[in-house]
Amino acid sequence: MGIVVVEICESNFINHLDLETIIETEYPEVAVIQNDCLSFCGMCARRPYAMVNGKRIFAKTPEECLELIRTRIKMELSLYK
């Protein structure tokens, strides 16, 4: 099975959700890493976002972003099957 890394910025709106617990419980092969900064300050201040294997995922709400993250994780994991 492959490894998927989800990176989130500590200052981002996505942190209204407990993303680490949610994602790592649903997908044991995924690691969620919280960083001080991902160097996307303009985006970080405007909307929830995360990086999934280096690809930016963003949406208008944390819940929408979580769904897009799940979709991207499934896509990434399918590459390792």
C-alpha positions as CSV (number, residue, x, y, z in Angstrom):
1,M,0.0,0.0,0.0
2,G,1.2,3.5,-0.7
3,I,1.8,6.4,1.5
4,V,-0.2,9.6,1.3
5,V,0.8,12.8,3.2
6,V,-1.7,15.5,4.0
7,E,-0.1,18.7,5.1
8,I,-2.0,21.5,6.9
9,C,-1.0,24.9,8.1
10,E,-1.7,25.6,11.8
11,S,-3.2,29.0,11.0
12,N,-5.7,27.7,8.4
13,F,-9.5,27.5,8.6
14,I,-9.3,23.8,8.0
15,N,-8.3,23.4,11.6
16,H,-11.9,24.0,12.7
17,L,-12.1,20.3,12.1
18,D,-9.9,17.7,13.8
19,L,-8.5,16.7,10.4
20,E,-5.7,14.6,11.9
21,T,-8.1,12.3,13.8
22,I,-10.7,12.2,11.0
23,I,-8.3,11.3,8.2
24,E,-5.9,9.0,10.1
25,T,-8.9,7.1,11.5
26,E,-10.5,6.6,8.0
27,Y,-7.2,6.0,6.2
28,P,-4.5,4.3,8.3
29,E,-2.1,4.6,5.4
30,V,-2.3,8.4,5.4
31,A,-0.2,10.7,7.6
32,V,-1.5,14.2,8.5
33,I,1.2,16.7,9.3
34,Q,0.6,20.1,10.8
35,N,3.2,22.7,9.8
36,D,3.7,26.2,11.1
37,C,3.5,27.5,7.6
38,L,3.1,26.1,4.1
39,S,4.0,29.4,2.4
40,F,0.6,30.1,0.9
41,C,-0.3,32.9,3.3
42,G,-2.7,34.6,0.9
43,M,-4.7,31.4,0.5
44,C,-4.4,30.5,4.2
45,A,-6.1,33.8,5.2
46,R,-9.0,33.4,2.7
47,R,-10.1,29.7,2.6
48,P,-9.6,26.3,4.0
49,Y,-6.9,24.3,2.2
50,A,-4.5,21.4,2.6
51,M,-1.7,19.8,0.5
52,V,-2.2,16.2,-0.4
53,N,1.0,14.7,-1.8
54,G,2.1,18.1,-2.8
55,K,-1.2,19.1,-4.5
56,R,-3.3,22.0,-3.2
57,I,-6.8,21.2,-2.2
58,F,-9.1,24.1,-1.3
59,A,-12.8,24.9,-0.9
60,K,-15.1,27.5,0.6
61,T,-15.8,25.7,3.9
62,P,-13.8,23.2,6.0
63,E,-16.4,20.5,5.4
64,E,-16.2,20.9,1.6
65,C,-12.4,20.9,1.8
66,L,-12.5,17.7,3.8
67,E,-14.6,16.0,1.1
68,L,-12.2,17.1,-1.6
69,I,-9.3,15.8,0.5
70,R,-11.0,12.5,0.9
71,T,-11.5,12.3,-2.9
72,R,-7.8,13.2,-3.6
73,I,-6.7,10.6,-1.0
74,K,-8.7,7.9,-2.8
75,M,-7.2,8.9,-6.1
76,E,-3.7,8.8,-4.7
77,L,-4.2,5.4,-3.0
78,S,-5.6,4.0,-6.3
79,L,-2.2,4.5,-7.8
80,Y,-0.7,2.0,-5.4
81,K,-3.2,-0.8,-6.1
